[in-house]
Amino acid sequence: MTSRRSGVSWTQTFLHVQGRGAATCHTYPDRTPIFELSAGASVVKLVLPATRIDDALRVFARELAEQAAIFAREVERIHHHQNTHNMTRGENVA
């Protein structure tokens, strides 16, 4: 879905991860990194301007790292809760 808000184009994309997904950062000596998220046959790549990083992009990269860490903690918390809950009910959880 693509639309325009306040003169800025935006797209909303969902990457449904069921089972094994992957997150990879591709680095290069003479250009900005490319961050890739994949699940099944779907891939989303975060690409910055090839050679110039301004402060806004630096801040974006920091926010991405911080939010990814929060996401990981939440997944770990829910996984732990589910395993603890299922163990008390006598279920075998992998």
All heavy atoms as an XYZ file, in Angstrom:
739
protein
N       0.845     -1.170      0.000
C       0.000      0.000      0.000
C       0.890      1.232      0.000
O       1.739      1.385      0.847
C      -0.868     -0.040      1.262
C      -1.787      1.126      1.395
S      -2.976      0.817      2.713
C      -2.484      2.082      3.849
N       0.711      2.078     -0.955
C       1.478      3.320     -1.032
C       0.507      4.488     -1.047
O      -0.504      4.445     -1.699
C       2.356      3.344     -2.290
O       3.198      2.203     -2.265
C       3.194      4.595     -2.353
N       0.848      5.528     -0.308
C      -0.007      6.703     -0.236
C       0.871      7.919     -0.023
O       2.078      7.817      0.047
C      -1.007      6.529      0.923
O      -1.892      7.617      0.963
N       0.226      9.072      0.105
C       0.974     10.289      0.393
C       0.364     10.964      1.600
O      -0.829     11.173      1.663
C       0.958     11.217     -0.815
C       1.715     10.594     -1.979
C       1.968     11.507     -3.128
N       2.865     12.605     -2.959
C       4.189     12.535     -2.894
N       4.786     11.389     -2.923
N       4.916     13.614     -2.794
N       1.194     11.291      2.558
C       0.801     12.032      3.744
C       1.741     13.210      3.882
O       2.946     13.033      3.827
C       0.932     11.171      5.012
C      -0.123     10.145      5.163
C       0.045      9.495      6.514
N      -0.964      8.483      6.696
C      -1.083      7.745      7.757
N      -0.243      7.872      8.746
N      -2.025      6.856      7.855
N       1.198     14.348      4.076
C       2.002     15.558      4.285
C       3.076     15.726      3.217
O       4.192     16.143      3.515
C       2.645     15.529      5.678
O       1.665     15.367      6.672
N       2.768     15.339      1.983
C       3.730     15.512      0.916
C       4.851     14.488      0.903
O       5.780     14.600      0.133
N       4.797     13.476      1.750
C       5.839     12.467      1.822
C       5.226     11.120      1.456
O       4.196     10.740      1.988
C       6.443     12.389      3.253
C       7.474     11.287      3.342
C       7.038     13.730      3.647
N       5.833     10.398      0.536
C       5.302      9.082      0.186
C       5.704      8.077      1.265
O       6.748      8.205      1.892
C       5.813      8.637     -1.182
O       7.198      8.440     -1.147
N       4.852      7.098      1.480
C       5.156      6.074      2.471
C       4.601      4.738      2.004
O       3.664      4.674      1.229
C       4.626      6.442      3.855
C       3.129      6.572      3.923
C       2.369      7.649      3.573
C       2.200      5.582      4.363
N       1.046      7.403      3.760
C       0.897      6.125      4.255
C       2.329      4.274      4.831
C      -0.239      5.426      4.592
C       1.185      3.581      5.178
C      -0.075      4.160      5.056
N       5.211      3.694      2.468
C       4.787      2.333      2.164
C       4.787      1.551      3.460
O       5.683      1.705      4.282
C       5.757      1.667      1.165
O       5.759      2.432     -0.027
C       5.358      0.249      0.865
N       3.809      0.697      3.610
C       3.747     -0.174      4.779
C       3.870     -1.604      4.287
O       3.093     -2.046      3.434
C       2.432      0.032      5.516
C       2.355     -0.696      6.817
C       1.111     -0.298      7.602
O       0.198      0.321      7.076
N       1.089     -0.651      8.856
N       4.869     -2.327      4.782
C       5.131     -3.693      4.356
C       5.168     -4.594      5.580
O       5.761     -4.239      6.592
C       6.488     -3.775      3.623
O       6.460     -2.890      2.516
C       6.784     -5.170      3.152
N       4.553     -5.740      5.456
C       4.576     -6.722      6.536
C       5.375     -7.932      6.063
O       5.155     -8.417      4.961
C       3.157     -7.174      6.900
C       2.317     -6.067      7.458
C       1.601     -5.229      6.625
C       2.260     -5.851      8.825
C       0.831     -4.200      7.128
C       1.496     -4.826      9.343
C       0.780     -3.998      8.497
N       6.279     -8.402      6.885
C       7.044     -9.606      6.593
C       6.655    -10.630      7.649
O       7.060    -10.517      8.805
C       8.549     -9.318      6.631
C       9.475    -10.479      6.315
C       9.245    -10.962      4.878
C      10.921    -10.068      6.508
N       5.810    -11.567      7.275
C       5.322    -12.572      8.213
C       6.386    -13.652      8.379
O       6.721    -14.350      7.433
C       4.011    -13.186      7.714
C       3.445    -14.192      8.648
N       2.771    -13.843      9.795
C       3.468    -15.540      8.611
C       2.394    -14.944     10.419
N       2.808    -15.984      9.723
N       6.910    -13.763      9.582
C       7.948    -14.751      9.867
C       7.306    -15.896     10.638
O       6.809    -15.705     11.743
C       9.102    -14.135     10.690
C      10.154    -15.186     10.982
C       9.692    -12.941      9.961
N       7.299    -17.045     10.014
C       6.803    -18.246     10.690
C       7.883    -19.294     10.502
O       8.227    -19.644      9.389
C       5.487    -18.705     10.082
C       4.904    -19.883     10.823
C       3.459    -20.123     10.433
O       2.779    -19.225      9.964
N       3.000    -21.326     10.638
N       8.403    -19.772     11.601
C       9.554    -20.660     11.492
C      10.818    -19.828     11.459
O      10.955    -18.839     12.158
N      11.713    -20.164     10.589
C      13.030    -19.531     10.559
C      13.048    -18.318      9.646
O      12.818    -18.419      8.448
C      14.061    -20.567     10.088
C      15.468    -20.053      9.992
C      16.083    -19.913     11.382
N      17.480    -19.548     11.255
C      17.955    -18.356     11.563
N      17.157    -17.411     12.003
N      19.231    -18.100     11.440
N      13.349    -17.163     10.202
C      13.605    -15.952      9.439
C      15.082    -15.643      9.557
O      15.814    -16.313     10.278
N      15.533    -14.632      8.851
C      16.945    -14.266      8.921
C      17.099    -12.754      8.856
O      16.326    -12.072      8.198
C      17.727    -14.914      7.780
N      18.092    -12.266      9.568
C      18.480    -10.856      9.521
C      19.976    -10.829      9.237
O      20.752    -11.486      9.934
C      18.176    -10.161     10.840
N      20.358    -10.090      8.198
C      21.757    -10.059      7.783
C      22.157     -8.623      7.460
O      21.394     -7.897      6.830
C      21.961    -10.922      6.511
O      21.420    -12.216      6.732
C      23.415    -11.027      6.140
N      23.343     -8.246      7.890
C      23.890     -6.941      7.523
C      25.057     -7.174      6.573
O      26.041     -7.814      6.934
C      24.356     -6.172      8.758
S      24.960     -4.525      8.346
N      24.914     -6.681      5.356
C      25.972     -6.787      4.357
C      26.803     -5.508      4.417
O      26.260     -4.410      4.284
C      25.372     -6.949      2.956
C      24.482     -8.139      2.823
N      24.965     -9.419      2.634
C      23.134     -8.257      2.874
C      23.959    -10.271      2.557
N      22.837     -9.590      2.704
N      28.087     -5.649      4.640
C      28.974     -4.483      4.712
C      29.932     -4.478      3.525
O      30.273     -5.525      2.979
C      29.781     -4.467      6.025
O      30.572     -5.661      6.104
C      28.863     -4.388      7.234
N      30.332     -3.272      3.157
C      31.189     -3.072      1.993
C      32.234     -2.024      2.353
O      31.960     -1.097      3.115
C      30.365     -2.577      0.799
C      29.176     -3.472      0.520
C      27.933     -3.183      1.072
C      29.311     -4.597     -0.271
C      26.838     -4.010      0.830
C      28.235     -5.434     -0.520
C      26.993     -5.134      0.033
O      25.930     -5.948     -0.196
N      33.431     -2.111      1.784
C      34.480     -1.151      2.147
C      34.219      0.284      1.683
O      34.631      1.227      2.344
C      35.740     -1.718      1.497
C      35.273     -2.659      0.451
C      33.913     -3.148      0.884
N      33.500      0.455      0.567
C      33.369      1.787     -0.016
C      31.935      2.277     -0.169
O      31.680      3.211     -0.934
C      34.058      1.822     -1.388
C      35.544      1.565     -1.282
O      36.144      2.002     -0.284
O      36.097      0.905     -2.175
N      30.993      1.659      0.532
C      29.602      2.118      0.464
C      28.896      1.758      1.771
O      29.437      1.036      2.589
C      28.866      1.532     -0.744
C      28.701      0.031     -0.736
C      27.436     -0.458     -1.436
N      26.277     -0.086     -0.648
C      25.165      0.469     -1.131
N      25.036      0.713     -2.393
N      24.158      0.783     -0.350
N      27.707      2.278      1.933
C      26.942      2.044      3.157
C      26.466      0.589      3.229
O      26.351     -0.090      2.206
C      25.730      2.991      3.211
O      24.943      2.792      2.039
C      26.158      4.436      3.315
N      26.202      0.099      4.431
C      25.740     -1.281      4.571
C      24.310     -1.447      4.058
O      23.572     -0.476      3.903
C      25.803     -1.516      6.083
C      25.664     -0.166      6.677
C      26.311      0.784      5.713
N      23.941     -2.690      3.808
C      22.576     -3.047      3.440
C      22.081     -4.027      4.491
O      22.742     -5.032      4.774
C      22.510     -3.670      2.036
C      22.952     -2.639      0.991
C      21.111     -4.202      1.749
C      23.064     -3.184     -0.418
N      20.936     -3.726      5.094
C      20.350     -4.582      6.121
C      19.219     -5.371      5.482
O      18.339     -4.793      4.851
C      19.828     -3.732      7.291
C      19.434     -4.539      8.485
C      20.395     -5.166      9.261
C      18.109     -4.671      8.829
C      20.031     -5.914     10.373
C      17.731     -5.419      9.936
C      18.693     -6.040     10.709
N      19.261     -6.687      5.639
C      18.313     -7.559      4.950
C      17.548     -8.418      5.950
O      18.138     -9.026      6.828
C      19.099     -8.449      3.987
C      18.276     -9.391      3.172
C      19.139    -10.160      2.199
O      19.630     -9.562      1.211
O      19.333    -11.370      2.435
N      16.225     -8.433      5.801
C      15.353     -9.305      6.579
C      14.688    -10.255      5.602
O      14.177     -9.813      4.560
C      14.274     -8.498      7.303
C      14.759     -7.454      8.294
C      13.581     -6.610      8.769
C      15.446     -8.116      9.458
N      14.676    -11.542      5.933
C      14.045    -12.498      5.025
C      13.246    -13.529      5.801
O      13.546    -13.839      6.952
C      15.090    -13.183      4.140
O      16.014    -13.886      4.941
N      12.198    -14.016      5.155
C      11.358    -15.074      5.689
C      10.799    -15.837      4.505
O      10.146    -15.245      3.635
C      10.230    -14.506      6.542
N      11.095    -17.112      4.430
C      10.658    -17.881      3.275
C      11.278    -17.301      2.015
O      12.479    -17.054      1.955
N      10.448    -17.030      1.012
C      10.935    -16.477     -0.249
C      10.878    -14.956     -0.280
O      11.204    -14.341     -1.290
C      10.115    -17.051     -1.404
N      10.475    -14.316      0.820
C      10.341    -12.856      0.867
C      11.575    -12.213      1.487
O      12.124    -12.724      2.460
C       9.109    -12.465      1.684
O       7.955    -12.991      1.103
N      11.974    -11.084      0.919
C      13.140    -10.350      1.411
C      12.815     -8.860      1.444
O      12.220     -8.331      0.510
C      14.373    -10.575      0.504
C      15.559     -9.748      0.986
C      14.736    -12.047      0.443
N      13.204     -8.201      2.537
C      13.114     -6.747      2.647
C      14.529     -6.241      2.898
O      15.232     -6.752      3.770
C      12.184     -6.315      3.811
C      12.216     -4.810      3.992
C      10.768     -6.811      3.577
N      14.946     -5.254      2.119
C      16.287     -4.683      2.283
C      16.180     -3.214      2.653
O      15.434     -2.475      2.024
C      17.105     -4.835      1.001
C      17.384     -6.281      0.656
C      18.243     -6.402     -0.569
C      18.464     -7.881     -0.871
N      19.477     -8.086     -1.877
N      16.928     -2.818      3.683
C      17.033     -1.406      4.050
C      18.315     -0.881      3.415
O      19.408     -1.354      3.723
C      17.095     -1.240      5.571
C      15.875     -1.720      6.348
C      16.104     -1.527      7.839
C      14.636     -0.985      5.911
N      18.152      0.089      2.536
C      19.278      0.610      1.772
C      19.360      2.117      2.002
O      18.358      2.824      1.918
C      19.094      0.311      0.268
C      20.268      0.828     -0.533
C      18.895     -1.180      0.050
N      20.546      2.597      2.284
C      20.808      4.024      2.483
C      21.512      4.577      1.252
O      21.993      3.806      0.420
C      21.689      4.216      3.718
C      21.179      3.603      5.025
C      22.217      3.747      6.115
C      19.865      4.207      5.427
N      21.605      5.902      1.139
C      22.407      6.454      0.041
C      23.796      5.806      0.052
O      24.368      5.577      1.120
C      22.482      7.940      0.362
C      21.256      8.209      1.185
C      21.044      6.951      1.989
N      24.319      5.502     -1.107
C      25.513      4.668     -1.225
C      26.755      5.194     -0.504
O      27.522      4.413      0.029
C      25.839      4.424     -2.690
N      26.964      6.505     -0.488
C      28.253      6.987      0.028
C      28.157      8.086      1.076
O      29.166      8.442      1.666
C      29.115      7.520     -1.130
O      28.410      8.567     -1.795
C      29.457      6.423     -2.112
N      26.987      8.638      1.321
C      26.895      9.789      2.234
C      25.936      9.493      3.371
O      24.777      9.194      3.154
C      26.414     11.019      1.463
C      26.245     12.241      2.321
C      27.038     13.393      1.761
N      26.738     14.618      2.465
C      27.437     15.043      3.498
N      28.445     14.339      3.948
N      27.134     16.169      4.090
N      26.441      9.590      4.610
C      25.618      9.400      5.804
C      25.532     10.724      6.548
O      26.548     11.265      6.976
C      26.237      8.339      6.745
C      26.314      6.983      6.051
C      25.463      8.239      8.042
C      24.976      6.349      5.795
N      24.313     11.232      6.684
C      24.137     12.446      7.486
C      23.683     12.046      8.892
O      23.519     10.860      9.201
C      23.161     13.415      6.826
C      21.765     12.837      6.641
O      21.432     11.818      7.276
O      20.997     13.417      5.854
N      23.497     13.026      9.747
C      23.155     12.750     11.138
C      21.800     12.056     11.265
O      21.625     11.181     12.105
C      23.177     14.038     11.968
C      23.230     13.732     13.454
O      24.114     12.953     13.862
O      22.366     14.254     14.183
N      20.841     12.408     10.408
C      19.522     11.776     10.473
C      19.620     10.275     10.192
O      18.949      9.469     10.841
C      18.567     12.442      9.484
N      20.453      9.874      9.247
C      20.631      8.449      8.955
C      21.344      7.735     10.092
O      21.039      6.586     10.412
C      21.400      8.260      7.639
C      20.632      8.657      6.383
C      21.550      8.613      5.165
C      19.419      7.772      6.187
N      22.294      8.409     10.714
C      22.991      7.839     11.873
C      22.001      7.594     13.002
O      21.984      6.528     13.628
C      24.115      8.759     12.341
C      24.943      8.178     13.491
C      25.865      9.225     14.103
N      25.135     10.374     14.640
C      24.485     10.367     15.810
N      24.465      9.300     16.566
N      23.855     11.450     16.222
N      21.118      8.573     13.258
C      20.096      8.437     14.299
C      19.144      7.294     13.950
O      18.782      6.482     14.802
C      19.340      9.769     14.505
C      18.111      9.586     15.369
C      20.273     10.813     15.100
N      18.739      7.204     12.677
C      17.869      6.116     12.237
C      18.512      4.758     12.525
O      17.851      3.841     13.031
C      17.558      6.239     10.741
C      16.913      5.012     10.178
C      15.596      4.700     10.466
C      17.643      4.141      9.375
C      14.995      3.550      9.955
C      17.061      2.996      8.857
C      15.734      2.700      9.156
N      19.786      4.598     12.206
C      20.479      3.331     12.444
C      20.502      2.977     13.927
O      20.298      1.822     14.312
C      21.903      3.395     11.881
N      20.723      3.971     14.786
C      20.710      3.750     16.236
C      19.322      3.313     16.700
O      19.173      2.401     17.502
C      21.098      5.029     16.980
C      22.534      5.200     17.148
C      22.998      4.299     18.296
N      24.362      3.984     18.008
C      24.913      2.788     18.093
N      24.234      1.774     18.501
N      26.156      2.598     17.805
N      18.282      4.001     16.210
C      16.903      3.651     16.585
C      16.557      2.243     16.116
O      15.902      1.485     16.840
C      15.916      4.662     15.998
C      15.968      6.008     16.674
C      15.095      7.051     15.989
O      14.552      6.772     14.882
O      14.953      8.140     16.546
N      17.005      1.884     14.920
C      16.773      0.538     14.408
C      17.400     -0.500     15.342
O      16.754     -1.487     15.712
C      17.356      0.406     12.996
C      17.260     -0.965     12.351
C      15.804     -1.378     12.134
C      18.023     -0.965     11.024
N      18.617     -0.267     15.755
C      19.293     -1.195     16.668
C      18.574     -1.275     18.014
O      18.376     -2.365     18.563
C      20.751     -0.766     16.870
N      18.172     -0.137     18.551
C      17.481     -0.120     19.850
C      16.136     -0.830     19.776
O      15.789     -1.626     20.658
C      17.293      1.325     20.320
C      18.591      2.009     20.713
C      18.446      3.517     20.861
O      17.326      4.052     20.713
O      19.478      4.162     21.112
N      15.372     -0.577     18.721
C      14.061     -1.207     18.584
C      14.192     -2.703     18.307
O      13.369     -3.511     18.773
C      13.233     -0.516     17.500
C      12.854      0.909     17.859
C      12.071      0.990     19.167
O      11.106      0.275     19.372
N      12.518      1.868     20.059
N      15.223     -3.114     17.563
C      15.470     -4.541     17.332
C      15.800     -5.238     18.649
O      15.355     -6.369     18.892
C      16.592     -4.733     16.325
N      16.541     -4.574     19.526
C      16.864     -5.148     20.831
C      15.600     -5.301     21.683
O      15.417     -6.319     22.362
C      17.904     -4.281     21.555
N      14.716     -4.310     21.643
C      13.442     -4.399     22.371
C      12.607     -5.547     21.811
O      12.025     -6.333     22.565
C      12.675     -3.061     22.299
C      13.417     -1.985     23.088
C      11.239     -3.219     22.797
C      12.913     -0.575     22.844
N      12.544     -5.665     20.490
C      11.811     -6.743     19.839
C      12.333     -8.106     20.316
O      11.555     -8.990     20.681
C      11.946     -6.600     18.319
C      11.228     -7.649     17.518
C       9.874     -7.521     17.248
C      11.903     -8.756     17.039
C       9.208     -8.488     16.494
C      11.250     -9.719     16.299
C       9.894     -9.581     16.027
N      13.646     -8.273     20.318
C      14.259     -9.537     20.746
C      13.935     -9.845     22.206
O      13.617    -10.989     22.549
C      15.775     -9.492     20.527
N      13.994     -8.833     23.068
C      13.658     -9.056     24.488
C      12.208     -9.490     24.648
O      11.898    -10.370     25.450
C      13.940     -7.799     25.306
C      15.412     -7.592     25.612
C      15.638     -6.540     26.688
N      15.091     -5.235     26.349
C      15.763     -4.286     25.683
N      17.003     -4.504     25.294
N      15.199     -3.137     25.428
N      11.300     -8.888     23.890
C       9.887     -9.254     23.970
C       9.651    -10.687     23.497
O       8.883    -11.430     24.107
C       9.023     -8.287     23.165
C       8.710     -7.014     23.902
C       7.913     -7.297     25.174
O       6.758     -7.752     25.088
O       8.470     -7.072     26.264
N      10.303    -11.069     22.401
C      10.173    -12.440     21.914
C      10.709    -13.414     22.959
O      10.081    -14.439     23.250
C      10.894    -12.613     20.553
C      10.980    -14.082     20.152
C      10.186    -11.803     19.474
N      11.844    -13.108     23.559
C      12.410    -13.962     24.614
C      11.472    -14.046     25.816
O      11.261    -15.120     26.387
C      13.775    -13.429     25.063
C      14.861    -13.575     24.035
C      15.321    -15.012     23.854
O      15.057    -15.864     24.722
O      15.946    -15.289     22.813
N      10.886    -12.931     26.207
C       9.973    -12.911     27.351
C       8.754    -13.790     27.091
O       8.365    -14.613     27.926
C       9.531    -11.472     27.647
C       8.564    -11.339     28.827
C       8.020     -9.923     28.947
N       7.191     -9.529     27.814
C       5.914     -9.912     27.635
N       5.327    -10.709     28.504
N       5.244     -9.494     26.582
N       8.159    -13.635     25.910
C       6.975    -14.423     25.571
C       7.329    -15.903     25.466
O       6.600    -16.766     25.960
C       6.338    -13.888     24.271
C       5.757    -12.496     24.517
C       5.257    -14.841     23.755
C       5.390    -11.742     23.256
N       8.452    -16.209     24.841
C       8.899    -17.599     24.727
C       9.085    -18.211     26.111
O       8.628    -19.331     26.373
C      10.206    -17.655     23.923
C      10.730    -19.034     23.724
N      11.702    -19.577     24.533
C      10.396    -19.982     22.815
C      11.957    -20.801     24.128
N      11.186    -21.075     23.076
N       9.732    -17.501     27.002
C       9.948    -17.986     28.367
C       8.610    -18.212     29.075
O       8.402    -19.240     29.718
C      10.809    -16.997     29.152
C      10.982    -17.374     30.582
N      11.813    -18.397     30.982
C      10.406    -16.886     31.703
C      11.732    -18.521     32.305
N      10.894    -17.609     32.755
N       7.704    -17.241     28.943
C       6.390    -17.356     29.586
C       5.638    -18.576     29.053
O       5.054    -19.338     29.829
C       5.571    -16.090     29.357
C       4.170    -16.179     29.870
N       3.876    -16.127     31.213
C       2.999    -16.364     29.221
C       2.569    -16.267     31.371
N       2.017    -16.403     30.175
N       5.644    -18.775     27.748
C       4.945    -19.917     27.165
C       5.545    -21.237     27.628
O       4.816    -22.169     27.959
C       4.971    -19.838     25.636
C       4.092    -18.746     25.083
C       4.269    -18.563     23.588
O       5.258    -19.000     22.991
N       3.305    -17.901     22.969
N       6.869    -21.316     27.657
C       7.519    -22.553     28.102
C       7.255    -22.831     29.567
O       6.998    -23.963     29.956
C       9.016    -22.508     27.828
C       9.326    -22.735     26.369
O       8.500    -23.231     25.615
N      10.515    -22.361     25.963
N       7.302    -21.794     30.396
C       7.029    -21.960     31.823
C       5.584    -22.386     32.032
O       5.298    -23.309     32.797
C       7.311    -20.648     32.579
O       8.666    -20.277     32.351
C       7.072    -20.800     34.059
N       4.664    -21.742     31.328
C       3.245    -22.060     31.440
C       2.971    -23.487     30.974
O       2.257    -24.243     31.630
C       2.420    -21.061     30.627
C       0.948    -21.334     30.642
N       0.179    -21.129     31.758
C       0.129    -21.826     29.683
C      -1.072    -21.475     31.487
N      -1.123    -21.903     30.232
N       3.547    -23.888     29.835
C       3.316    -25.220     29.301
C       3.955    -26.305     30.159
O       3.393    -27.400     30.301
C       3.828    -25.331     27.860
C       2.995    -24.524     26.896
O       1.835    -24.218     27.164
N       3.580    -24.151     25.782
N       5.090    -26.014     30.779
C       5.746    -26.989     31.649
C       4.917    -27.249     32.894
O       4.851    -28.380     33.371
C       7.162    -26.529     32.005
C       8.119    -26.622     30.823
S       9.735    -25.896     31.139
C      10.366    -27.010     32.390
N       4.273    -26.211     33.424
C       3.442    -26.404     34.623
C       2.205    -27.225     34.291
O       1.628    -27.830     35.170
C       3.022    -25.053     35.248
O       2.287    -24.303     34.298
C       4.231    -24.281     35.728
N       1.816    -27.256     33.011
C       0.668    -28.062     32.580
C       1.107    -29.438     32.118
O       0.287    -30.235     31.687
C      -0.081    -27.346     31.465
C      -0.763    -26.088     31.955
C      -1.456    -25.290     30.884
N      -1.953    -26.088     29.761
C      -2.236    -25.583     28.580
N      -2.028    -24.308     28.337
N      -2.704    -26.336     27.615
N       2.425    -29.719     32.168
C       2.925    -31.024     31.793
C       3.098    -31.229     30.293
O       3.267    -32.350     29.841
N       3.093    -30.143     29.506
C       3.281    -30.263     28.064
C       4.755    -30.249     27.733
O       5.559    -29.587     28.388
C       2.577    -29.114     27.336
C       1.059    -29.127     27.518
C       0.384    -27.947     26.854
O       1.031    -27.262     26.044
O      -0.795    -27.709     27.161
N       5.129    -30.963     26.701
C       6.504    -31.004     26.241
C       6.688    -29.931     25.172
O       6.045    -29.995     24.132
C       6.830    -32.383     25.674
C       8.307    -32.540     25.393
O       9.097    -31.688     25.727
N       8.652    -33.657     24.776
N       7.544    -28.940     25.427
C       7.741    -27.827     24.503
C       9.183    -27.857     24.003
O      10.114    -27.981     24.779
C       7.470    -26.463     25.203
C       7.746    -25.327     24.261
C       6.059    -26.438     25.724
N       9.345    -27.729     22.711
C      10.702    -27.707     22.124
C      11.221    -26.297     22.075
O      10.527    -25.350     21.954
C      10.668    -28.298     20.733
